[in-house]
Amino acid sequence: MERIITVFGSARAIEGMPEYQMAYALGKELATKGFVVCNGGFGGTMEASARGAKEAGGRTIGVTFHNPPRTPNPWIDEHYELPTLIDRLLKLIEFGNAYVVLKGGTGTLLELSAVWEFMNKKIIQEKPIITVSDFWHGVVDTLKNELLWEGMGDCTHYIHRTKTPKECAEFLADYFYIE
């Protein structure tokens, strides 16, 4: 059974930056384990993760939006162009069997928050959310503590923290029972 991993991260990373290299390594590791890499289809970590996946022989999906019109990166096999950012976000969530969150800005925060809230509200089934590196730990810890204080329980139990792309891919392979 094909498993699609939706990768969220910064559009600002360029080749040579640590964030780009991490996303490239992630795409490669995921493809090596047989996962399909899905992302927002443009540049930065989206390009890097798709490139890593393609260079490892994997398949990629890019979900873009039409405002303003832009061309998807050349590493995308299957391209979906949707009219708005919100439509794009919902399609990225729909495609994912799991979600990997890399370093990013407010767009990545929106993606993490949407997936997390949809699971909290039971709008979508629980699926793994994996952060790679320490970048999102402060956000996750703050919300965990706040929600515990509000009596909501630990709403972070499906967020798994990893340090490296390899550790992330191994976690997902174990989760989905892939050798």
N, C-alpha and C positions, 0 to 999 in steps of 0.2 A: 504494500500500500504506500502510495506516494505521500510524503509529509512535507508541507510547506512551512518554512520558517520566515516570518515577516521580521525584517530588520529595520529598526528605527535609528536615526542618527543625523548628525550635522551635514548640511549641504555645503558648508564652508571649508571642509578639509580638502587639501590639495595633495597631490602626489609628493611624497617626501616627508609629509607631516606624520607624527606618531599616530594620530587618529585615522588617517588614511591607511597607514600600514596595518593597524589593528583591524580595520574593517576588511581589508584585502585578505588578511590571514583568516579572519572569521569566515568569509565566503568560501575560501579554499577548504577549511576544515569541515564546514557544513556539507559542501559538495562531496568531499571524500567519504563522508558518512552516508551519502545517498539522499540528502535533503535538497529540496528545491529552495532557492533563495528568492524571496519576494521583498521588494522595497519600493520607495517612491519614484524610482526610475530616472532621477536626474543626476547631478554631480555629487561631489564630496564622498561621504561614506556610502551613499547609495551606489555610486559608480564603483567604488573600491570593492564593496562586498560582491557586486555582480561580476566584476572583473576577476576576482579571486575564484569565484564559483565556476565561471566559464573556463578559466585557465586550468582548473582541476577536472574539467570534463562534465561539470554540472549544468543544470538548467536554471534559468532565471525568469522572473516575472517582474515587470515594472508597471506601477500604477501612477500615472501622472494626472495633472489637471490642466485645464485649458486657459488659465488666467495668470500671466500672459502666455500666449502660445510659445512652447519651447520644444526642442527635440530631445527625446530620451537618450540616455547614454548608449554607446554602441555595444554594450555587453548584455543588453536585454534581449531575450528570446521572444517572450510573449508580452506585448504592450497593450495596456488598457488606458485610454484617455477619457477622463471623466470631466464633467463641466465645472465642478467646484472643489475646493479644498476639503470640505466636509464629505462630499461624495467619495473623494479619494481616500480619506481616513477610514470611512466605513468599509470600503472595499478591501483595504489593507488588513483591517481587522477580520473581515469575513474570510479572506484567504488563509490566514494564519492558523496553523495547528499549534504554534507556540510563537512567542515574541521575544526578540533580543533587542535590548536597548543599549545603544552606545552613547558616548558623550555627544551632547547636542545642546541646542538652545531652547527657545520657547516652543518651537514647532515640535521638537522631540518631547518636551515636557507635556504638550497637548496630547501627543500620541500615547505616552506612558499613562497619563491621567485618564484618558478615554478608555483604554483597555482595562485598567485597574478598576475604574468606576463601573464599567459594564459588568465586570465579574462580581463586584461587590453588590450590585443591584440585581444580579442573576439575569441580566439581559443576554449575556452569552455564557456558555459553560466555562468552568474553570479550566484554564490551560496555563502552562508554564510561562512566566515572564522572567527572563534572565537578564540581569545587568552584567556587563563586562567592564571591569575596572571599578574603582571606588567612586567614580564621579557622582552617581545618583544616591549613594548611601545616606547622605545628609537629608535629602528629601524623603526617602523611604523611612528613615528613623524618626524624623519629625512627625510625619503623618501617622506612623505606628503609635507613637506616644500620645498624640492628640486623640486618635480614635479610641485607644484604650481608656484615656481619661474620660471620654464621652460615653463610655460603656458599650462601645461598638465591638469590642473584642479585637483580636489581632487580625486585621484585614490584609496583612502582608504575607500570610503563610504560603501563598503561591508565587512569591517573588524569590527567586534564587539568585544569589550573588556569586559571580565567578570573577577570577582575576585575569584569565587569558582566553583567547579564542579557542584554544585546544580544550581547556577545561569546560567551556560552554558547550562545544560540540559533543564532548564525551558525556556530559550531563544529559543532553537531549537524546543521544543514542541510548543511554541507559533508560531514560524515561520511556522512550518508545520501543524498547527492547530490540535495538538494532545492534548487530555485531560489527 
